[in-house]
Amino acid sequence: MHTAAVVGTGLIGTSIALALTSRGVTTHLIDRDPHSVRLAAARGAGTPQPPSAPVDIAVICVPPSVVARTIADHQKDKLATVYTDVSSVKALPHAECLALGCDTSALVGGHPLAGRERSGPLSARADLFKDRHWVLTPTPETSETALNRALELVSLCGAVPVLLEPPDHDRAVALVSHLPHLVASLTAARLLEGEDHAVRLAGRGIRDVTRIAAGDAALWTDILAANAAALVPLLAELTRDLERTADALARLTEGPTDQQETALADLTDLLRRGSEGRARIATTYGVAGPGGHTMVSVSMADPDRRLERLLDDVSAARVDLEDMLLPDTTAAPLDSVELLVAPDAARPLTDALRDRGWAVH
């Protein structure tokens, strides 16, 4: 791959452009907002000039509702030989591409599972996709050339490719991304009615639960609407669990004594299922360490990166270390250190340390 065009210079588009440019790919930046393009170009993400000939790949980084129309328009103008997108919904945009007469042989749906609460080109990072899953959804009409080019894109961005059928992808992200965002937003909305002294008591638990609620409301409305079919049955299941929980708590406060034991059993069962479901989530970062913990390796090759500074940055990230493994040597400086954390803390620790300039493996 020698040339690329990124259409949409928000967080994801600019991060892709930064990754490609850092790998020597001439990248053209396209956006209806000229200010966004200027900011992305100022970050070193690419050139704001349009290409003089079709580029090797165009990456469409726009909301799901306008993916198909954007691809159709740029195929008409012969922007690229291969097209992919980063929409978090895949079945509906593909159906719309077919309805618009797009050349789907040159198209591979894509979805990098990475992001930040902050949006826009100023929040972009070239390593945003490092070690993250990047789903590709080729269809029977997708050409081998198009799929190989999309796989090359994923590789250049440092991500891990996963191939899925579009409907399988949409059901998966409804479960692990879209439903959690809804729950986080609905929980965070309760804080609007909370008394001031209650909100001031907010600690790490409520901050973790509501972290993703800070996303762009308009964008998330677009995403949820595009994946409504996959979300509706999950919401129905969640509603039944909420009703069961409310019923159990009501029996504990108002019911006779003989019903309270049953209510406690129902509540325990709900919480146990939650604990078991949480245990199914595999960590994306690090390797298995002793005691069931995850080991994250941090490079100490930079002489300015001292151990004290690393521990300060870990503390600032609000991650609890289970242990730290140092090389069995008195030689200085250290090449690397291994941090042991709980499996669910590996990803936030990795992101936080990379934000602070550490090389994390």
Disulfide bonds with the S-S distance in Angstrom:
none
